[in-house]
Amino acid sequence: MSQKSENVCRRCGSRGCSLVKKYGLYLCRQCFREVARTLGFNKYR
């Protein structure tokens, strides 16, 4: 696969530039905010 095709959100398929790739998540910022709690991330602020 080329690098360009990997830069899509796994949940919604958007190709925006705000992609969370850390830990292999590959979720856009909006989708990450929706599912972060269920993935075990905590909000401290």
Distance bins in CASP14 RR format, pairs under 12 A and 6 or more apart:
PFRMAT RR
TARGET T0000
AUTHOR 0000-0000-0000
RMODE 2
METHOD distances of the structure
MODEL  1
1 7 0 0 0 0 0 1 0 0 0 0 0
1 8 0 0 0 0 0 1 0 0 0 0 0
2 8 0 0 0 0 0 1 0 0 0 0 0
3 21 0 0 0 0 0 1 0 0 0 0 0
4 15 0 0 0 0 1 0 0 0 0 0 0
4 16 0 0 0 0 0 1 0 0 0 0 0
5 13 0 0 0 0 0 1 0 0 0 0 0
5 15 0 0 0 0 1 0 0 0 0 0 0
5 26 0 0 0 0 0 1 0 0 0 0 0
6 13 0 0 0 0 0 1 0 0 0 0 0
6 15 0 0 0 0 0 1 0 0 0 0 0
6 19 0 0 0 0 1 0 0 0 0 0 0
6 21 0 0 0 0 1 0 0 0 0 0 0
6 24 0 0 0 0 0 1 0 0 0 0 0
6 26 1 0 0 1 0 0 0 0 0 0 0
7 13 0 0 0 0 0 1 0 0 0 0 0
7 14 0 0 0 0 1 0 0 0 0 0 0
7 15 1 0 0 1 0 0 0 0 0 0 0
7 16 1 0 0 1 0 0 0 0 0 0 0
7 17 0 0 0 0 1 0 0 0 0 0 0
7 18 0 0 0 0 0 1 0 0 0 0 0
7 19 1 0 1 0 0 0 0 0 0 0 0
7 20 0 0 0 0 0 1 0 0 0 0 0
7 21 0 0 0 0 1 0 0 0 0 0 0
7 26 0 0 0 0 1 0 0 0 0 0 0
7 27 0 0 0 0 0 1 0 0 0 0 0
7 28 0 0 0 0 0 1 0 0 0 0 0
8 14 1 0 0 1 0 0 0 0 0 0 0
8 15 1 0 1 0 0 0 0 0 0 0 0
8 16 0 0 0 0 1 0 0 0 0 0 0
8 17 0 0 0 0 0 1 0 0 0 0 0
8 19 1 0 0 1 0 0 0 0 0 0 0
8 21 0 0 0 0 0 1 0 0 0 0 0
8 26 1 0 0 1 0 0 0 0 0 0 0
8 27 0 0 0 0 0 1 0 0 0 0 0
8 28 0 0 0 0 1 0 0 0 0 0 0
8 31 0 0 0 0 0 1 0 0 0 0 0
9 15 1 0 0 1 0 0 0 0 0 0 0
9 16 1 0 0 1 0 0 0 0 0 0 0
9 17 0 0 0 0 0 1 0 0 0 0 0
9 18 0 0 0 0 1 0 0 0 0 0 0
9 19 1 0 0 1 0 0 0 0 0 0 0
9 20 0 0 0 0 1 0 0 0 0 0 0
9 21 0 0 0 0 0 1 0 0 0 0 0
9 25 0 0 0 0 1 0 0 0 0 0 0
9 26 1 0 0 1 0 0 0 0 0 0 0
9 27 1 0 1 0 0 0 0 0 0 0 0
9 28 1 0 1 0 0 0 0 0 0 0 0
9 29 0 0 0 0 1 0 0 0 0 0 0
9 30 0 0 0 0 1 0 0 0 0 0 0
9 31 1 0 1 0 0 0 0 0 0 0 0
9 32 0 0 0 0 1 0 0 0 0 0 0
9 34 0 0 0 0 0 1 0 0 0 0 0
9 35 0 0 0 0 0 1 0 0 0 0 0
10 19 0 0 0 0 1 0 0 0 0 0 0
10 20 0 0 0 0 0 1 0 0 0 0 0
10 21 0 0 0 0 0 1 0 0 0 0 0
10 24 0 0 0 0 1 0 0 0 0 0 0
10 25 1 0 0 1 0 0 0 0 0 0 0
10 26 1 0 1 0 0 0 0 0 0 0 0
10 27 1 0 0 1 0 0 0 0 0 0 0
10 28 0 0 0 0 1 0 0 0 0 0 0
10 31 0 0 0 0 1 0 0 0 0 0 0
10 32 0 0 0 0 0 1 0 0 0 0 0
10 35 0 0 0 0 0 1 0 0 0 0 0
11 19 0 0 0 0 0 1 0 0 0 0 0
11 20 0 0 0 0 0 1 0 0 0 0 0
11 25 0 0 0 0 1 0 0 0 0 0 0
11 26 0 0 0 0 1 0 0 0 0 0 0
11 27 1 0 1 0 0 0 0 0 0 0 0
11 28 1 0 0 1 0 0 0 0 0 0 0
11 29 0 0 0 0 0 1 0 0 0 0 0
11 30 0 0 0 0 1 0 0 0 0 0 0
11 31 1 0 1 0 0 0 0 0 0 0 0
11 32 0 0 0 0 1 0 0 0 0 0 0
11 33 0 0 0 0 0 1 0 0 0 0 0
11 34 0 0 0 0 1 0 0 0 0 0 0
11 35 1 0 0 1 0 0 0 0 0 0 0
11 36 0 0 0 0 0 1 0 0 0 0 0
11 38 0 0 0 0 0 1 0 0 0 0 0
11 39 0 0 0 0 0 1 0 0 0 0 0
12 19 0 0 0 0 0 1 0 0 0 0 0
12 26 0 0 0 0 0 1 0 0 0 0 0
12 27 0 0 0 0 1 0 0 0 0 0 0
12 28 1 0 0 1 0 0 0 0 0 0 0
12 29 0 0 0 0 0 1 0 0 0 0 0
12 30 1 0 0 1 0 0 0 0 0 0 0
12 31 1 0 1 0 0 0 0 0 0 0 0
12 32 0 0 0 0 0 1 0 0 0 0 0
12 34 0 0 0 0 1 0 0 0 0 0 0
12 35 0 0 0 0 0 1 0 0 0 0 0
13 19 0 0 0 0 0 1 0 0 0 0 0
13 26 0 0 0 0 1 0 0 0 0 0 0
13 27 0 0 0 0 1 0 0 0 0 0 0
13 28 1 0 0 1 0 0 0 0 0 0 0
13 30 0 0 0 0 0 1 0 0 0 0 0
13 31 0 0 0 0 1 0 0 0 0 0 0
14 26 0 0 0 0 0 1 0 0 0 0 0
14 27 0 0 0 0 1 0 0 0 0 0 0
14 28 1 0 1 0 0 0 0 0 0 0 0
14 29 0 0 0 0 1 0 0 0 0 0 0
14 30 0 0 0 0 1 0 0 0 0 0 0
14 31 0 0 0 0 1 0 0 0 0 0 0
14 32 0 0 0 0 0 1 0 0 0 0 0
15 26 0 0 0 0 0 1 0 0 0 0 0
15 28 0 0 0 0 1 0 0 0 0 0 0
16 26 0 0 0 0 0 1 0 0 0 0 0
16 27 0 0 0 0 0 1 0 0 0 0 0
16 28 1 0 0 1 0 0 0 0 0 0 0
16 29 0 0 0 0 1 0 0 0 0 0 0
16 30 0 0 0 0 1 0 0 0 0 0 0
16 31 0 0 0 0 0 1 0 0 0 0 0
17 28 0 0 0 0 1 0 0 0 0 0 0
17 29 0 0 0 0 1 0 0 0 0 0 0
18 27 0 0 0 0 1 0 0 0 0 0 0
18 28 1 0 0 1 0 0 0 0 0 0 0
18 29 1 0 1 0 0 0 0 0 0 0 0
18 30 0 0 0 0 1 0 0 0 0 0 0
18 31 0 0 0 0 0 1 0 0 0 0 0
18 32 0 0 0 0 1 0 0 0 0 0 0
18 33 0 0 0 0 0 1 0 0 0 0 0
19 25 0 0 0 0 1 0 0 0 0 0 0
19 26 1 0 0 1 0 0 0 0 0 0 0
19 27 1 0 0 1 0 0 0 0 0 0 0
19 28 1 0 1 0 0 0 0 0 0 0 0
19 29 1 0 0 1 0 0 0 0 0 0 0
19 30 0 0 0 0 0 1 0 0 0 0 0
19 31 0 0 0 0 1 0 0 0 0 0 0
19 32 0 0 0 0 1 0 0 0 0 0 0
20 26 1 0 0 1 0 0 0 0 0 0 0
20 27 1 0 1 0 0 0 0 0 0 0 0
20 28 1 0 0 1 0 0 0 0 0 0 0
20 29 1 0 0 1 0 0 0 0 0 0 0
20 30 0 0 0 0 0 1 0 0 0 0 0
20 31 0 0 0 0 1 0 0 0 0 0 0
20 32 1 0 1 0 0 0 0 0 0 0 0
20 33 0 0 0 0 1 0 0 0 0 0 0
20 34 0 0 0 0 0 1 0 0 0 0 0
20 35 0 0 0 0 0 1 0 0 0 0 0
20 36 0 0 0 0 1 0 0 0 0 0 0
20 39 0 0 0 0 0 1 0 0 0 0 0
20 41 0 0 0 0 0 1 0 0 0 0 0
21 27 0 0 0 0 1 0 0 0 0 0 0
21 28 0 0 0 0 0 1 0 0 0 0 0
21 29 0 0 0 0 0 1 0 0 0 0 0
21 32 0 0 0 0 0 1 0 0 0 0 0
22 32 0 0 0 0 1 0 0 0 0 0 0
22 36 0 0 0 0 0 1 0 0 0 0 0
22 39 0 0 0 0 0 1 0 0 0 0 0
22 41 0 0 0 0 0 1 0 0 0 0 0
23 32 0 0 0 0 0 1 0 0 0 0 0
23 36 0 0 0 0 0 1 0 0 0 0 0
23 39 0 0 0 0 1 0 0 0 0 0 0
23 40 0 0 0 0 0 1 0 0 0 0 0
23 41 0 0 0 0 1 0 0 0 0 0 0
24 32 0 0 0 0 0 1 0 0 0 0 0
24 39 0 0 0 0 0 1 0 0 0 0 0
25 31 0 0 0 0 1 0 0 0 0 0 0
25 32 1 0 0 1 0 0 0 0 0 0 0
25 35 0 0 0 0 1 0 0 0 0 0 0
25 36 0 0 0 0 1 0 0 0 0 0 0
25 39 1 0 0 1 0 0 0 0 0 0 0
25 40 0 0 0 0 0 1 0 0 0 0 0
25 41 0 0 0 0 1 0 0 0 0 0 0
26 32 0 0 0 0 1 0 0 0 0 0 0
27 33 0 0 0 0 1 0 0 0 0 0 0
27 34 0 0 0 0 1 0 0 0 0 0 0
27 35 1 0 0 1 0 0 0 0 0 0 0
27 36 0 0 0 0 1 0 0 0 0 0 0
27 38 0 0 0 0 0 1 0 0 0 0 0
27 39 0 0 0 0 1 0 0 0 0 0 0
27 41 0 0 0 0 0 1 0 0 0 0 0
28 34 0 0 0 0 1 0 0 0 0 0 0
28 35 0 0 0 0 0 1 0 0 0 0 0
29 35 0 0 0 0 0 1 0 0 0 0 0
29 36 0 0 0 0 0 1 0 0 0 0 0
30 36 0 0 0 0 0 1 0 0 0 0 0
31 38 0 0 0 0 0 1 0 0 0 0 0
31 39 0 0 0 0 0 1 0 0 0 0 0
32 38 0 0 0 0 0 1 0 0 0 0 0
32 39 0 0 0 0 1 0 0 0 0 0 0
32 40 0 0 0 0 0 1 0 0 0 0 0
32 41 0 0 0 0 1 0 0 0 0 0 0
32 43 0 0 0 0 0 1 0 0 0 0 0
33 39 0 0 0 0 0 1 0 0 0 0 0
33 41 0 0 0 0 1 0 0 0 0 0 0
33 43 0 0 0 0 1 0 0 0 0 0 0
34 41 0 0 0 0 0 1 0 0 0 0 0
35 41 0 0 0 0 1 0 0 0 0 0 0
36 42 0 0 0 0 1 0 0 0 0 0 0
36 43 1 0 0 1 0 0 0 0 0 0 0
36 44 0 0 0 0 0 1 0 0 0 0 0
37 43 0 0 0 0 1 0 0 0 0 0 0
END
